[in-house]
Each structure stands twice: as structure tokens, then as C-alpha cells.
Amino acid sequence: MSISTQFRLASLAVVAATAFVVAVPVSAQRSGRAHLSGTFANHQGGLTHVRAAAAVGSRGSAWRGGHTATGADGSVTHRAVRSAQGAGGGTYRGTNGYTLNADGSANRWHDGAGSTAAGGTVSRSGSYARSAGGNVSGSAQTSANGARGSYQASTSTADGITQHNTSITTAAGASYSGQTTYTRGEGVTYTGSCADADGNSVGCGDRVRRR
């Protein structure tokens, strides 16, 4: 069997799993699962493994698919996607991947977004890289909004310094803002502040959670 034929067959596994979910609507409340996979030689002198899975039931549907490829030089590449839909209308879709290079450098990334039947939303994304010398840099972000308030967070790292920022606002308007910093060789520092719905500074304690 030729490489091109193997590739088409492996790609069909991902398409078939996706079609399985699409063909059976959540409202039908049927149950079923499918899992397909395939491995074949690639043009980089290594192997590529492709897999896909899907499930449908009374609570919703979900599917995922991805592939991992190796090269003759020892490199590895991975890509994946996943999606879910709840019977009540909530949805989520995300992707992720990473690359390991022959010289020891690497990078990885992820992203995703979803929503609830009540109108809440969530999103996340990020990417990090490691040099052949071992230095790591990158950033990630998360955002969520709903009837109870909002949440925002971000993390960044470079040159031995990692910083995490968080911001929370309740539906009533009370808020929290904080920052945690780790510096290699020095340790961790933290700063944070809270405010009531009128913008007045308050002690953090339980006040933000109770408002």
C-alpha cells in the first residue's frame, strides 16, 4: 500500500468520527461511540499516527481527533482538536499542539472557547517555546464571563521571570486584582487589592466573594 493511500485512509478516520456526531443529532438522544485510528510511514522518514473518536448520548455529543508524527531526526509533531456540545446548548471547541525538534528546542500551544446555555463564555489560549539551550518563554490567557461575574487571568514567562495576573469582578461590581511573580534565584512576590462596588478599597477576605 502506498504512502498516499495510507494517508487518505488515516485522514478518513478523522472525517468518519466527525460525520458520526453530525449525523446523529443530540435531540435524538441516541447513544453510540466510534473510535478509529491508523499508522503509516511519512515522508520525513518516520511514522504518523492518526486517531479520532466520537460519542453521542442523551447528555450531548463530543468528538476529538489528532495526529502525531515523528521524523528520522528524532523530531516529533503533534496536533489535536476536540469539540463538545451539551444537550442543553452548551458548546466547547479547542485545539492544541506541540513540536519537539532534533536540537532539543520545542514549542507548544493551545486555544479553546466555549459557551453555556445560559450565555456564559470562556476562552483560553497560549503558547510557549523552549530554546535548544533550555530557556523557556511564552504566555497564556484565560477569560470567563457569566451571570455571576467575570474572570481574567494571564501568565507570561521569559528570562527566568514568570508573572501571573488575575482580575475578578462579581456581578454586583466588587472586584479583586492580584499579581504573583516568580524570579529565578530570588523567589516569589505577591501583590493584591480589592474594591467594593463603589470602587472603595476594602480588605480582600471574604468580601469580594460575598458581594
Residue pairs with C-beta under 8 A, 6 or more apart in sequence:
3 40
3 41
3 42
3 43
6 38
6 40
6 41
7 40
7 48
9 38
9 40
10 37
10 38
10 39
10 40
10 48
10 50
10 67
11 50
12 36
13 36
13 37
13 38
13 50
13 51
13 52
13 65
14 36
14 50
14 52
14 65
16 34
16 36
16 52
17 34
17 35
17 36
17 52
17 53
17 54
17 63
17 64
17 65
18 52
18 54
18 63
18 65
20 32
20 34
20 54
20 56
20 63
21 54
21 55
21 56
21 61
21 62
21 63
24 30
24 32
24 56
24 61
26 56
26 60
26 61
26 85
26 86
26 87
27 87
29 57
29 58
29 87
30 56
30 57
31 56
31 57
31 58
32 55
32 56
32 57
33 53
33 54
33 55
33 56
34 52
34 53
34 54
34 55
35 51
35 52
35 53
36 51
36 52
36 53
37 49
37 50
37 51
37 52
38 49
38 50
38 51
39 47
39 48
39 49
39 50
40 47
40 48
41 47
41 48
42 48
42 69
42 71
44 69
44 70
44 71
44 72
44 73
44 75
45 71
45 72
45 73
46 69
46 70
46 71
46 72
46 75
47 69
47 70
48 67
48 68
48 69
48 70
49 67
49 68
49 69
50 65
50 66
50 67
51 65
51 66
51 67
52 63
52 64
52 65
52 66
53 63
53 64
53 65
54 61
54 62
54 63
54 64
55 61
55 62
55 63
58 87
59 86
59 87
60 84
60 85
60 86
60 87
60 88
60 90
61 84
61 85
62 82
62 83
62 84
62 85
63 82
63 83
63 84
64 80
64 81
64 82
64 83
65 80
65 81
65 82
66 78
66 79
66 80
66 81
67 78
67 79
67 80
68 76
68 77
68 78
69 76
69 77
69 78
70 76
71 77
71 102
73 102
74 102
75 99
75 100
75 101
75 102
76 98
76 99
76 100
77 97
77 98
77 99
77 100
78 97
78 98
78 99
79 95
79 96
79 97
80 95
80 96
80 97
81 93
81 94
81 95
82 92
82 93
82 94
82 95
83 91
83 92
83 93
83 94
84 91
84 92
84 93
84 114
85 91
86 117
88 117
89 116
89 117
90 114
90 115
90 116
90 117
91 114
91 115
92 112
92 113
92 114
92 115
92 122
93 112
93 113
93 114
94 110
94 111
94 112
94 113
94 114
94 124
95 110
95 111
95 112
96 108
96 109
96 110
96 111
97 108
97 109
97 110
98 106
98 107
98 108
98 109
99 106
99 107
99 108
100 106
101 132
103 132
104 130
104 132
104 134
105 129
105 130
105 131
105 132
106 129
106 130
107 127
107 128
107 129
107 130
108 127
108 128
109 125
109 126
109 127
109 128
110 124
110 125
110 126
110 127
110 140
111 123
111 124
111 125
111 126
112 122
112 123
112 124
112 125
113 121
113 122
113 123
113 124
114 121
114 122
114 123
115 121
115 122
116 146
118 146
118 147
119 146
119 147
120 144
120 145
120 146
120 147
121 143
121 144
121 145
121 146
122 142
122 143
122 144
122 145
123 141
123 142
123 143
123 144
124 140
124 141
124 142
124 143
125 140
125 141
126 138
126 139
126 140
126 141
126 155
127 138
127 139
127 140
128 136
128 137
128 138
128 139
128 140
128 157
129 136
129 137
129 138
130 136
135 159
136 157
136 158
137 157
137 158
137 159
138 156
138 157
138 158
139 154
139 155
139 156
139 157
140 154
140 155
140 156
141 152
141 153
141 154
141 155
142 151
142 152
142 153
142 154
143 150
143 151
143 152
143 153
144 150
144 151
144 152
145 151
147 171
148 170
148 171
149 168
149 169
149 170
149 171
150 167
150 168
150 169
151 166
151 167
151 168
152 166
152 167
152 168
153 164
153 165
153 166
153 167
154 164
154 165
155 162
155 163
155 164
155 165
156 162
156 163
157 163
160 183
160 184
160 185
161 181
161 182
161 183
161 184
162 181
162 182
163 179
163 180
163 181
163 182
164 179
164 180
164 181
165 177
165 178
165 179
166 176
166 177
166 178
166 179
167 175
167 176
167 177
167 178
168 175
168 176
168 177
168 208
169 175
169 176
170 208
170 209
170 211
172 197
172 211
173 196
173 197
173 198
173 211
174 194
174 195
174 196
174 197
174 202
174 207
174 208
174 211
175 194
175 195
175 208
176 192
176 193
176 194
176 204
176 208
177 192
177 193
177 194
178 190
178 191
178 192
178 193
179 190
179 191
179 192
180 188
180 189
180 190
181 188
181 189
181 190
182 188
183 189
192 204
193 201
193 204
194 201
194 202
194 203
194 204
194 207
194 208
195 201
195 202
196 202
196 207
196 211
197 211
